[in-house]
Amino acid sequence: MNLHEHEIWVAMSDSIVLQGRLVVPEGARAVVVFGQATAEGRYDEHSRGLAEVLCGSGLATLMVDLLTEDEDSDRELRLDVDLLARRMVATSRWLPQLQLTRGLGVGYLGTGSAAAAALVAAGREPHRIGAVVTRAARLDLLDEEQLASVWAPTLLLAPRHDAGSLQIHREAIRHMATEKHLELITLGDSPLDHGGGVEYQGRLAREWFVRHLAVVEQPWNSFAAG
């Protein structure tokens, strides 16, 4: 399969520039934005492994670092869901400017606080975001209104051995009116059981996105990054 790989820069409206890595397979059917609450998430081996699984099924991936190098050491910014969500929205609105991704359906994928931000961002873009996958989401950072605003079908991958997180996930999905599914996983890269390994988690995400994302009938208009 032919892949187009590019390092990209996305300008925000506040003069911040985010870095990312875009991979587009030939004949891509949709694009998945990986939100990373760090300045170097695009180099993360786990994220790259997930992206490879998605690309193998004809899904383009954009791993975007939602923080700059100067911001990366600030723990409060890593947990600033509103900031991260605004930057995810701006990134997905930027995609139609590229010939490679113009006209493609868009989904979000995130881990931790970036997963929470992906849900908020999807709630703000109900007609543009076709599906969301979260991994070990920090759902404790969200309120009921934010959860209820999500219309995109959502797959939540929750750590099976974290009782506190699992309880929060089960409580949170009660407030989500969209199609949703909770799947238990083992965090890390161990393939020793049914819920472990990048390949397994990637397959779950791939099946969800392939099911729910499609090529957009008309390319989006250009939007100002917000």
MARVEXFI-468898 format. One record per residue: x, y, z of N, C-alpha, C, O, CB in turn; residue number from 1. Coordinates in steps of 0.1 Angstrom, whole numbers, plus 5000, padded with zeros to 4 digits. Glycine has a CB too. Example, Ala and Ser with C-alpha at 12.3 -4.5 7.8 and 13.67 -1.06 7.14 Angstrom:
// residues 2
   nX   nY   nZ  caX  caY  caZ   cX   cY   cZ   oX   oY   oZ  cbX  cbY  cbZ pos
 5132 4943 5078 5123 4955 5078 5132 4967 5078 5142 4967 5085 5113 4955 5090   1
 5128 4978 5071 5137 4989 5071 5129 5000 5079 5134 5011 5080 5141 4994 5057   2
//
This chain:
// residues 226
   nX   nY   nZ  caX  caY  caZ   cX   cY   cZ   oX   oY   oZ  cbX  cbY  cbZ pos
 5008 4988 5000 5000 5000 5000 5009 5013 5000 5018 5014 5008 4991 5000 5012   1
 5006 5022 4991 5013 5034 4990 5009 5044 5001 4997 5046 5003 5012 5041 4976   2
 5018 5049 5008 5015 5059 5019 5021 5072 5016 5033 5073 5012 5019 5053 5033   3
 5014 5083 5019 5019 5096 5018 5022 5101 5033 5012 5102 5040 5010 5106 5010   4
 5034 5103 5036 5038 5107 5050 5043 5121 5050 5052 5125 5042 5048 5097 5056   5
 5038 5129 5059 5042 5143 5060 5043 5148 5074 5035 5145 5082 5033 5152 5052   6
 5053 5156 5078 5054 5164 5090 5046 5176 5087 5048 5183 5077 5068 5166 5095   7
 5037 5180 5096 5028 5192 5093 5028 5201 5105 5032 5198 5116 5014 5187 5090   8
 5024 5214 5102 5023 5224 5112 5009 5230 5110 5005 5234 5099 5034 5235 5110   9
 5002 5232 5121 4989 5237 5121 4989 5250 5129 4991 5250 5141 4978 5227 5126  10
 4985 5261 5123 4985 5274 5129 4972 5276 5136 4961 5275 5130 4988 5286 5119  11
 4972 5280 5149 4960 5283 5157 4958 5298 5156 4966 5306 5151 4962 5279 5172  12
 4946 5302 5160 4942 5317 5159 4950 5325 5168 4950 5338 5167 4928 5318 5161  13
 4956 5319 5179 4963 5327 5189 4978 5327 5186 4986 5329 5195 4961 5322 5203  14
 4982 5325 5174 4996 5325 5170 5004 5312 5174 5016 5311 5172 5003 5337 5175  15
 4998 5303 5181 5004 5290 5184 5004 5281 5172 4995 5281 5164 4996 5283 5196  16
 5015 5274 5170 5017 5265 5159 5019 5251 5165 5028 5249 5172 5028 5269 5149  17
 5010 5242 5161 5011 5228 5165 5018 5219 5155 5017 5222 5143 4997 5222 5169  18
 5025 5209 5159 5032 5200 5150 5025 5187 5150 5018 5183 5160 5047 5198 5155  19
 5026 5180 5139 5019 5167 5137 5025 5159 5126 5034 5163 5119 5005 5169 5134  20
 5020 5146 5125 5025 5137 5115 5013 5131 5108 5004 5125 5114 5034 5125 5122  21
 5012 5134 5095 5001 5129 5087 5005 5118 5078 5015 5118 5071 4996 5141 5078  22
 4997 5107 5079 4999 5096 5070 4986 5093 5063 4976 5090 5069 5004 5083 5078  23
 4987 5093 5050 4975 5091 5041 4977 5079 5032 4986 5080 5023 4972 5104 5033  24
 4970 5068 5034 4972 5057 5024 4965 5060 5011 4955 5069 5011 4966 5044 5030  25
 4969 5054 5000 4963 5056 4987 4948 5053 4988 4944 5042 4993 4969 5048 4976  26
 4939 5062 4983 4925 5059 4983 4919 5060 4997 4909 5052 5000 4922 5046 4977  27
 4924 5068 5006 4919 5069 5020 4904 5071 5020 4899 5079 5013 4927 5079 5028  28
 4897 5065 5029 4883 5066 5031 4879 5077 5041 4868 5082 5041 4876 5053 5034  29
 4888 5079 5050 4885 5089 5061 4898 5092 5068 4909 5086 5065 4874 5084 5071  30
 4898 5102 5077 4910 5105 5085 4907 5106 5100 4897 5111 5104 4916 5119 5080  31
 4916 5100 5108 4915 5100 5122 4925 5109 5128 4937 5108 5126 4916 5085 5128  32
 4920 5119 5136 4929 5128 5143 4933 5123 5157 4924 5121 5165 4923 5142 5144  33
 4945 5120 5159 4950 5115 5172 4954 5128 5180 4964 5134 5177 4962 5105 5171  34
 4946 5131 5190 4950 5142 5199 4960 5138 5209 4958 5128 5216 4938 5148 5205  35
 4971 5145 5211 4981 5141 5221 4984 5153 5230 4987 5164 5226 4995 5137 5214  36
 4982 5151 5243 4983 5162 5253 4998 5164 5257 5001 5163 5269 4974 5160 5265  37
 5006 5166 5247 5020 5167 5249 5026 5174 5236 5019 5177 5227 5027 5153 5251  38
 5039 5176 5237 5046 5183 5226 5053 5172 5217 5058 5176 5206 5056 5193 5230  39
 5054 5160 5221 5061 5150 5213 5053 5137 5211 5059 5126 5210 5075 5147 5219  40
 5040 5138 5212 5032 5126 5211 5033 5119 5198 5030 5107 5197 5018 5129 5214  41
 5036 5126 5188 5037 5120 5174 5048 5110 5173 5048 5102 5164 5039 5131 5164  42
 5057 5110 5183 5068 5100 5183 5064 5088 5192 5072 5078 5193 5081 5106 5188  43
 5053 5088 5199 5049 5078 5208 5047 5064 5201 5040 5064 5191 5037 5081 5216  44
 5054 5054 5205 5054 5041 5198 5040 5035 5198 5036 5029 5188 5064 5032 5204  45
 5033 5036 5209 5019 5031 5210 5010 5038 5200 5003 5031 5193 5014 5032 5224  46
 5011 5051 5199 5002 5058 5190 5006 5055 5175 4997 5053 5167 5004 5073 5192  47
 5019 5053 5173 5023 5050 5159 5018 5036 5156 5014 5033 5144 5039 5050 5158  48
 5018 5027 5166 5013 5013 5163 4998 5013 5160 4994 5006 5151 5016 5004 5175  49
 4991 5021 5167 4976 5022 5165 4974 5028 5151 4966 5023 5143 4969 5031 5175  50
 4982 5038 5147 4981 5045 5134 4984 5035 5123 4977 5035 5113 4990 5057 5133  51
 4993 5027 5125 4997 5017 5114 4985 5007 5112 4982 5004 5101 5009 5009 5118  52
 4979 5003 5123 4967 4994 5121 4956 5001 5113 4950 4995 5105 4962 4989 5135  53
 4953 5014 5117 4943 5021 5110 4946 5023 5095 4938 5022 5086 4940 5035 5116  54
 4959 5027 5093 4963 5029 5079 4962 5017 5070 4959 5017 5058 4978 5035 5078  55
 4964 5005 5076 4963 4993 5069 4949 4990 5064 4947 4981 5056 4967 4981 5078  56
 4939 4997 5070 4925 4996 5066 4920 5007 5057 4908 5009 5055 4916 4994 5078  57
 4929 5015 5052 4926 5027 5044 4921 5039 5051 4915 5048 5045 4915 5022 5035  58
 4925 5040 5064 4922 5053 5071 4935 5061 5073 4945 5056 5077 4917 5049 5085  59
 4934 5074 5069 4945 5083 5071 4945 5087 5086 4935 5086 5093 4943 5096 5062  60
 4957 5090 5091 4959 5094 5105 4967 5107 5106 4976 5109 5098 4966 5083 5113  61
 4963 5115 5115 4970 5127 5118 4973 5127 5133 4964 5130 5141 4962 5140 5114  62
 4985 5125 5137 4989 5126 5151 4994 5140 5154 5004 5144 5149 5000 5115 5155  63
 4986 5147 5161 4989 5161 5164 4992 5164 5178 4984 5159 5187 4977 5170 5159  64
 5003 5171 5181 5007 5174 5195 4999 5187 5198 5001 5198 5192 5022 5177 5196  65
 4991 5186 5208 4982 5197 5212 4988 5208 5221 4982 5218 5224 4970 5192 5219  66
 5001 5205 5225 5009 5215 5232 5022 5217 5225 5027 5209 5218 5011 5210 5247  67
 5027 5229 5227 5040 5233 5221 5051 5228 5231 5048 5225 5243 5041 5248 5218  68
 5063 5229 5227 5075 5225 5236 5075 5234 5248 5078 5229 5259 5088 5226 5228  69
 5072 5247 5247 5072 5256 5258 5061 5253 5268 5062 5255 5280 5070 5270 5253  70
 5050 5247 5263 5038 5244 5272 5039 5230 5278 5032 5228 5288 5026 5245 5264  71
 5048 5222 5273 5047 5208 5276 5050 5205 5291 5044 5195 5296 5057 5201 5268  72
 5058 5213 5297 5061 5210 5311 5050 5215 5321 5052 5212 5333 5074 5216 5315  73
 5040 5222 5316 5030 5227 5325 5019 5217 5327 5011 5215 5318 5024 5240 5319  74
 5018 5211 5338 5008 5200 5341 4994 5205 5339 4985 5198 5335 5010 5194 5355  75
 4992 5218 5343 4978 5223 5343 4973 5224 5328 4962 5221 5325 4978 5237 5349  76
 4982 5227 5319 4979 5227 5305 4976 5213 5300 4967 5212 5291 4990 5234 5297  77
 4983 5204 5304 4980 5190 5300 4966 5185 5304 4961 5176 5298 4991 5180 5306  78
 4961 5191 5315 4948 5188 5319 4937 5198 5316 4926 5197 5320 4948 5186 5334  79
 4941 5208 5308 4931 5218 5304 4923 5213 5292 4927 5215 5280 4939 5232 5300  80
 4912 5207 5295 4904 5200 5285 4898 5210 5275 4898 5207 5263 4892 5193 5291  81
 4895 5222 5280 4889 5232 5270 4899 5237 5260 4896 5238 5248 4884 5244 5278  82
 4912 5239 5265 4922 5243 5256 4925 5232 5246 4926 5234 5234 4935 5246 5264  83
 4927 5220 5250 4930 5208 5242 4918 5206 5232 4921 5203 5220 4932 5195 5250  84
 4906 5208 5236 4895 5206 5227 4894 5217 5216 4892 5214 5205 4881 5206 5235  85
 4897 5229 5220 4897 5240 5210 4908 5237 5199 4905 5239 5187 4900 5253 5217  86
 4919 5232 5203 4929 5229 5194 4926 5216 5185 4930 5216 5173 4943 5226 5201  87
 4919 5207 5190 4914 5196 5182 4904 5200 5172 4905 5196 5160 4908 5185 5191  88
 4895 5209 5176 4885 5215 5166 4893 5222 5155 4890 5220 5143 4875 5224 5173  89
 4902 5231 5159 4909 5239 5149 4917 5230 5140 4918 5232 5128 4919 5248 5156  90
 4923 5219 5145 4930 5209 5136 4921 5203 5126 4925 5202 5114 4937 5199 5144  91
 4910 5198 5131 4900 5191 5121 4895 5201 5111 4891 5197 5100 4889 5184 5129  92
 4893 5213 5115 4888 5223 5105 4899 5227 5095 4896 5232 5084 4884 5236 5113  93
 4912 5225 5099 4923 5228 5090 4924 5217 5079 4930 5220 5068 4936 5229 5098  94
 4920 5205 5081 4922 5194 5072 4917 5196 5058 4924 5192 5049 4915 5182 5078  95
 4906 5202 5056 4901 5204 5042 4910 5213 5034 4909 5214 5021 4887 5210 5042  96
 4920 5220 5040 4929 5228 5032 4939 5220 5025 4945 5225 5015 4936 5238 5041  97
 4941 5207 5029 4950 5198 5022 4943 5190 5012 4933 5184 5014 4957 5189 5032  98
 4949 5189 5000 4944 5181 4989 4942 5166 4993 4932 5160 4990 4952 5182 4977  99
 4952 5161 5001 4952 5147 5005 4940 5144 5014 4936 5132 5014 4965 5144 5012 100
 4935 5153 5022 4924 5150 5032 4911 5157 5029 4902 5156 5036 4929 5153 5046 101
 4911 5165 5018 4899 5172 5015 4887 5163 5011 4889 5154 5003 4901 5182 5003 102
 4876 5165 5017 4864 5156 5014 4864 5143 5022 4855 5135 5019 4865 5153 5000 103
 4873 5141 5031 4873 5128 5039 4865 5130 5052 4865 5141 5058 4887 5124 5042 104
 4858 5120 5056 4852 5120 5069 4862 5120 5080 4874 5116 5077 4842 5108 5071 105
 4859 5125 5092 4868 5128 5102 4864 5121 5115 4852 5122 5119 4871 5143 5104 106
 4873 5115 5122 4871 5109 5135 4882 5114 5145 4892 5119 5140 4870 5094 5135 107
 4879 5112 5158 4889 5116 5168 4893 5104 5176 4885 5095 5178 4883 5127 5177 108
 4906 5104 5180 4911 5093 5189 4920 5100 5199 4928 5109 5196 4918 5082 5181 109
 4919 5097 5212 4927 5103 5222 4929 5094 5234 4921 5085 5237 4921 5116 5226 110
 4939 5097 5242 4942 5089 5254 4942 5099 5266 4947 5110 5264 4955 5081 5253 111
 4938 5095 5278 4939 5104 5290 4931 5116 5288 4919 5116 5285 4953 5107 5292 112
 4937 5128 5291 4931 5141 5290 4928 5144 5276 4918 5151 5273 4939 5152 5297 113
 4936 5140 5267 4933 5142 5252 4920 5135 5248 4913 5139 5239 4945 5138 5244 114
 4918 5123 5254 4905 5116 5251 4893 5124 5256 4883 5125 5249 4905 5102 5258 115
 4894 5130 5268 4883 5138 5273 4881 5150 5264 4870 5154 5261 4887 5143 5287 116
 4893 5156 5259 4892 5167 5250 4885 5163 5237 4878 5171 5231 4906 5173 5247 117
 4888 5151 5232 4882 5146 5219 4867 5146 5221 4860 5149 5211 4888 5132 5216 118
 4862 5142 5232 4848 5141 5234 4842 5155 5234 4831 5158 5228 4844 5134 5247 119
 4848 5165 5241 4843 5178 5241 4844 5184 5227 4834 5191 5223 4852 5187 5250 120
 4855 5182 5220 4856 5187 5206 4845 5181 5197 4840 5188 5189 4870 5184 5200 121
 4843 5168 5198 4832 5162 5190 4819 5168 5193 4810 5170 5184 4832 5147 5193 122
 4816 5171 5206 4804 5178 5210 4802 5191 5203 4791 5196 5201 4802 5179 5225 123
 4813 5198 5201 4813 5211 5195 4812 5211 5179 4809 5221 5173 4825 5219 5199 124
 4814 5199 5174 4814 5197 5159 4805 5185 5156 4809 5176 5149 4828 5195 5154 125
 4792 5186 5160 4783 5174 5158 4781 5170 5143 4778 5158 5141 4770 5177 5164 126
 4782 5179 5134 4780 5176 5120 4792 5173 5112 4792 5170 5100 4772 5188 5114 127
 4804 5173 5119 4816 5171 5112 4824 5159 5117 4832 5153 5109 4825 5183 5113 128
 4822 5155 5129 4830 5144 5135 4821 5132 5135 4811 5131 5141 4835 5148 5149 129
 4826 5122 5128 4817 5110 5125 4819 5099 5136 4810 5091 5137 4820 5104 5112 130
 4830 5099 5143 4832 5088 5153 4843 5092 5162 4852 5100 5159 4834 5075 5146 131
 4843 5087 5175 4853 5089 5185 4857 5076 5191 4849 5068 5194 4848 5100 5195 132
 4870 5075 5193 4875 5064 5201 4884 5070 5213 4893 5078 5210 4884 5053 5193 133
 4881 5066 5225 4889 5070 5236 4896 5059 5243 4891 5047 5243 4880 5078 5247 134
 4908 5061 5248 4916 5051 5255 4920 5057 5269 4926 5067 5270 4928 5047 5246 135
 4915 5049 5279 4918 5054 5293 4915 5069 5295 4923 5076 5300 4933 5051 5297 136
 4903 5073 5291 4899 5087 5291 4898 5092 5305 4894 5085 5314 4886 5089 5283 137
 4902 5104 5307 4901 5111 5320 4887 5117 5320 4885 5129 5319 4912 5122 5322 138
 4877 5109 5321 4863 5113 5321 4859 5121 5334 4849 5127 5334 4854 5101 5319 139
 4868 5119 5344 4865 5127 5356 4867 5142 5354 4863 5150 5362 4875 5123 5367 140
 4873 5146 5342 4875 5160 5339 4863 5166 5332 4863 5178 5329 4887 5161 5330 141
 4853 5158 5329 4841 5162 5322 4829 5163 5331 4828 5155 5341 4839 5153 5310 142
 4819 5171 5327 4807 5172 5335 4796 5165 5326 4798 5161 5315 4803 5186 5338 143
 4784 5164 5332 4773 5157 5325 4769 5164 5312 4766 5157 5303 4761 5156 5335 144
 4769 5177 5312 4765 5184 5300 4775 5182 5289 4771 5180 5277 4765 5199 5303 145
 4788 5181 5292 4798 5178 5281 4796 5164 5276 4797 5162 5264 4812 5180 5287 146
 4793 5155 5284 4791 5141 5280 4778 5140 5271 4778 5133 5261 4790 5131 5292 147
 4768 5147 5276 4755 5146 5268 4756 5153 5255 4747 5150 5246 4744 5152 5277 148
 4766 5162 5253 4766 5169 5240 4773 5161 5229 4772 5165 5217 4774 5182 5242 149
 4778 5149 5232 4785 5141 5222 4775 5133 5214 4767 5125 5219 4795 5131 5229 150
 4775 5136 5201 4765 5129 5192 4773 5119 5183 4766 5109 5178 4759 5139 5183 151
 4786 5120 5182 4793 5110 5174 4794 5097 5181 4796 5096 5193 4808 5115 5171 152
 4791 5086 5174 4793 5072 5180 4806 5071 5186 4817 5074 5181 4791 5061 5169 153
 4806 5066 5199 4819 5066 5207 4822 5052 5212 4813 5046 5219 4817 5076 5218 154
 4834 5048 5210 4840 5036 5216 4849 5040 5227 4859 5047 5225 4847 5027 5205 155
 4846 5035 5239 4855 5038 5251 4863 5026 5255 4857 5016 5259 4846 5044 5263 156
 4876 5027 5254 4885 5016 5258 4889 5019 5272 4897 5029 5275 4897 5014 5248 157
 4885 5011 5282 4887 5014 5296 4897 5004 5302 4895 4992 5299 4874 5015 5304 158
 4906 5008 5311 4915 4998 5317 4908 4989 5327 4902 4993 5336 4926 5006 5324 159
 4909 4976 5324 4901 4966 5332 4906 4965 5346 4898 4961 5355 4902 4953 5325 160
 4918 4968 5349 4924 4966 5362 4924 4979 5371 4930 4979 5381 4938 4961 5361 161
 4918 4990 5366 4917 5002 5373 4902 5004 5377 4894 5009 5370 4922 5014 5365 162
 4899 4999 5389 4885 4999 5394 4879 5013 5394 4867 5015 5391 4884 4993 5408 163
 4887 5023 5398 4882 5037 5399 4878 5042 5385 4868 5048 5383 4892 5046 5406 164
 4888 5041 5376 4885 5045 5362 4873 5038 5356 4865 5044 5349 4898 5044 5353 165
 4872 5025 5358 4862 5017 5353 4848 5022 5358 4838 5023 5350 4863 5003 5356 166
 4847 5025 5371 4835 5030 5376 4831 5044 5370 4819 5046 5367 4836 5032 5391 167
 4841 5052 5368 4838 5065 5362 4834 5064 5348 4824 5071 5343 4851 5074 5362 168
 4839 5054 5340 4835 5052 5327 4821 5047 5326 4812 5052 5318 4844 5041 5320 169
 4817 5038 5335 4804 5032 5335 4793 5043 5339 4782 5043 5334 4803 5020 5345 170
 4797 5052 5348 4788 5063 5352 4787 5073 5340 4776 5078 5338 4794 5070 5364 171
 4798 5075 5334 4798 5086 5323 4790 5082 5311 4782 5090 5306 4812 5088 5318 172
 4790 5069 5307 4783 5065 5295 4768 5066 5297 4760 5066 5288 4786 5051 5291 173
 4763 5066 5310 4749 5068 5313 4744 5082 5308 4732 5083 5305 4746 5066 5328 174
 4753 5091 5307 4750 5105 5303 4751 5107 5288 4748 5118 5283 4758 5115 5311 175
 4756 5098 5281 4759 5099 5267 4747 5094 5259 4743 5082 5260 4772 5092 5262 176
 4741 5103 5251 4729 5099 5244 4732 5093 5230 4723 5087 5224 4720 5111 5241 177
 4744 5093 5226 4748 5087 5213 4750 5072 5214 4749 5066 5225 4761 5094 5208 178
 4752 5066 5203 4757 5052 5202 4770 5051 5209 4779 5058 5206 4757 5046 5188 179
 4772 5042 5219 4784 5041 5226 4786 5026 5230 4777 5018 5231 4785 5050 5238 180
 4799 5023 5232 4803 5009 5236 4815 5010 5245 4825 5017 5242 4805 5000 5224 181
 4814 5003 5256 4825 5002 5266 4832 4989 5264 4826 4979 5265 4820 5004 5280 182
 4845 4990 5261 4854 4978 5260 4865 4978 5270 4872 4988 5271 4859 4976 5245 183
 4867 4967 5277 4878 4966 5287 4891 4962 5280 4891 4953 5272 4874 4957 5298 184
 4902 4969 5284 4915 4966 5278 4925 4965 5289 4923 4970 5300 4919 4977 5267 185
 4937 4960 5286 4948 4960 5294 4958 4970 5289 4963 4969 5278 4955 4946 5295 186
 4961 4980 5297 4970 4991 5293 4984 4985 5291 4988 4976 5297 4970 5003 5303 187
 4991 4992 5282 5005 4987 5279 5005 4979 5266 4995 4979 5259 5010 4978 5290 188
 5016 4973 5263 5018 4967 5250 5018 4951 5251 5020 4945 5241 5031 4971 5244 189
 5015 4946 5263 5015 4932 5265 5004 4925 5257 4993 4928 5258 5014 4928 5279 190
 5008 4915 5248 4997 4908 5241 4993 4895 5248 4987 4886 5242 5003 4904 5227 191
 4996 4894 5261 4994 4881 5268 4980 4877 5270 4977 4866 5272 5001 4881 5281 192
 4971 4887 5270 4957 4883 5272 4948 4890 5261 4953 4897 5253 4952 4887 5286 193
 4935 4887 5261 4926 4891 5251 4926 4907 5249 4923 4912 5238 4912 4886 5253 194
 4928 4914 5260 4926 4928 5260 4939 4936 5259 4939 4948 5262 4919 4933 5272 195
 4950 4929 5256 4963 4936 5256 4968 4938 5242 4964 4931 5233 4973 4928 5265 196
 4978 4947 5241 4985 4948 5228 4980 4959 5219 4968 4961 5219 4985 4936 5221 197
 4989 4965 5212 4985 4976 5203 4976 4970 5192 4967 4976 5187 4998 4982 5197 198
 4980 4958 5187 4972 4952 5176 4958 4950 5179 4949 4953 5171 4979 4939 5172 199
 4955 4945 5191 4941 4943 5196 4934 4956 5197 4922 4958 5192 4941 4935 5209 200
 4940 4966 5204 4933 4979 5205 4931 4986 5192 4921 4992 5190 4941 4988 5215 201
 4941 4985 5183 4940 4990 5170 4929 4984 5162 4922 4991 5154 4954 4989 5163 202
 4927 4971 5164 4917 4965 5156 4903 4969 5161 4894 4971 5153 4918 4949 5158 203
 4901 4971 5174 4889 4976 5179 4886 4990 5173 4875 4993 5169 4889 4977 5194 204
 4896 4999 5174 4895 5012 5169 4892 5012 5154 4883 5019 5149 4907 5021 5172 205
 4899 5004 5146 4897 5003 5132 4883 4999 5128 4877 5005 5120 4907 4993 5126 206
 4878 4989 5135 4864 4984 5132 4854 4995 5135 4844 4996 5128 4861 4972 5140 207
 4856 5002 5146 4847 5013 5149 4847 5024 5139 4836 5029 5134 4850 5019 5163 208
 4859 5028 5135 4860 5039 5125 4855 5035 5111 4848 5043 5105 4874 5044 5124 209
 4859 5023 5107 4854 5018 5094 4839 5018 5093 4833 5020 5083 4861 5005 5091 210
 4833 5014 5105 4819 5013 5105 4812 5026 5104 4801 5027 5098 4814 5006 5118 211
 4818 5036 5110 4811 5049 5112 4815 5061 5103 4808 5070 5102 4811 5053 5126 212
 4827 5059 5098 4832 5070 5090 4831 5067 5075 4832 5056 5071 4847 5073 5093 213
 4828 5078 5068 4826 5077 5053 4832 5089 5046 4834 5099 5053 4812 5074 5049 214
 4834 5089 5033 4838 5100 5026 4827 5111 5026 4815 5107 5024 4841 5097 5011 215
 4830 5123 5029 4821 5134 5029 4816 5137 5015 4824 5137 5006 4827 5147 5036 216
 4803 5139 5013 4797 5141 5000 4803 5154 4994 4806 5154 4982 4782 5142 5000 217
 4804 5165 5002 4809 5177 4997 4821 5182 5006 4819 5181 5018 4798 5188 4996 218
 4832 5186 5000 4843 5191 5008 4838 5202 5017 4830 5210 5013 4855 5196 5000 219
 4844 5203 5029 4841 5213 5039 4845 5227 5033 4854 5227 5025 4847 5211 5052 220
 4839 5237 5038 4844 5251 5035 4856 5253 5044 4858 5246 5053 4833 5261 5037 221
 4863 5263 5041 4875 5267 5049 4870 5274 5061 4861 5283 5061 4884 5276 5041 222
 4876 5271 5073 4872 5277 5086 4884 5284 5091 4895 5279 5089 4866 5267 5095 223
 4882 5294 5099 4893 5300 5107 4895 5292 5119 4886 5288 5126 4890 5315 5111 224
 4908 5289 5121 4912 5281 5133 4907 5289 5146 4909 5301 5147 4927 5278 5134 225
 4901 5282 5155 4896 5288 5167 4902 5282 5180 4898 5286 5191 4881 5288 5168 226
//
